[in-house]
Amino acid sequence: MIIYNVTINIDEDIHHNWLDWMQKEHIPQMLSTGKFTKALMTKVLVEEEMGGYTYSVQYTTESKEMLKRYYNEDAEILRSQSKPFEGKFVAFRTELEIVSEH
């Protein structure tokens, strides 16, 4: 199993609109691609010097190949839908491989 982790720091002034959009639109659209089996959204409790709010969204997928399919078929379109928040957030993405679960 692979986790596609997206960590986002969002400005305070649009935080509530962005959070609503993520939960009602973006995450459901990510899942509707059929490439992810679940999504977990968490709030980072460490305060950033830059301010704002930081979240981590972890999308679980069955394989590296399935994640590559997401990149090739869906990523550009889904990322472009964040345009209303452009300039108000910073995001970085990490690919994680699950070694074990207990």
C-alpha positions in Angstrom: 0.0 0.0 0.0 1.1 3.5 -0.8 0.1 6.8 0.9 0.1 9.9 -1.2 0.5 12.7 1.5 -0.3 16.3 0.7 0.7 18.8 3.4 -0.9 22.3 3.0 -0.4 25.5 4.9 -3.4 27.8 4.2 -3.8 31.5 5.0 -6.1 32.3 7.9 -8.3 34.7 5.9 -9.6 31.9 3.6 -9.1 29.0 5.9 -12.8 28.2 6.5 -13.7 28.4 2.7 -10.8 26.2 1.8 -11.6 23.6 4.5 -15.2 23.5 3.3 -14.1 23.1 -0.3 -11.6 20.3 0.7 -14.2 18.3 2.6 -17.1 18.7 0.3 -15.5 18.9 -3.1 -11.8 18.1 -3.5 -11.4 15.0 -1.3 -14.6 13.4 -2.8 -13.3 14.2 -6.3 -9.9 12.6 -5.5 -11.7 9.4 -4.2 -14.0 9.4 -7.3 -11.0 8.9 -9.6 -11.1 5.3 -8.3 -7.3 5.4 -7.6 -7.6 5.9 -3.9 -9.3 3.6 -1.4 -9.5 6.2 1.5 -8.5 9.6 2.6 -7.5 10.9 6.1 -7.4 14.6 6.7 -5.5 15.8 9.8 -4.7 19.2 11.3 -1.1 19.7 12.2 -1.0 21.0 15.8 2.5 22.6 15.6 2.3 26.3 14.8 4.2 27.4 11.8 6.3 30.6 11.9 4.6 31.7 8.6 1.2 31.6 10.3 -1.9 30.1 8.8 -3.2 26.6 9.4 -1.5 23.4 8.3 -3.2 20.2 7.3 -2.1 16.8 6.0 -4.3 14.8 3.7 -3.3 11.1 3.3 -4.7 9.3 0.3 -4.2 5.5 0.3 -3.7 3.7 -2.9 -3.0 0.0 -3.7 0.3 0.5 -5.6 3.0 2.9 -7.0 1.5 2.1 -10.4 -1.9 3.3 -9.4 -0.4 6.5 -8.0 1.4 7.0 -11.4 -2.0 6.6 -13.1 -3.4 9.3 -10.9 -0.4 11.6 -11.8 -0.9 10.9 -15.6 -4.7 10.9 -15.7 -6.1 13.2 -13.0 -3.5 15.3 -11.1 -3.4 18.2 -13.4 -7.1 18.7 -13.6 -7.7 18.2 -9.8 -4.8 20.6 -8.9 -6.1 23.3 -11.2 -9.4 23.4 -9.3 -7.5 25.0 -6.4 -7.2 28.3 -8.4 -9.6 30.2 -6.2 -7.0 29.8 -3.4 -4.0 30.6 -5.5 -1.3 32.5 -3.7 -2.9 31.8 -0.3 -1.4 28.3 0.3 1.8 26.3 0.1 1.6 22.6 -0.5 4.2 19.8 -0.7 3.6 16.2 -1.6 5.2 13.0 -0.2 4.9 9.4 -1.3 5.0 6.9 1.6 5.1 3.1 1.5 3.3 1.3 4.4 5.8 -1.1 6.0 3.5 -2.4 8.7 0.3 -1.6 10.6 -0.4 -2.7 14.2 
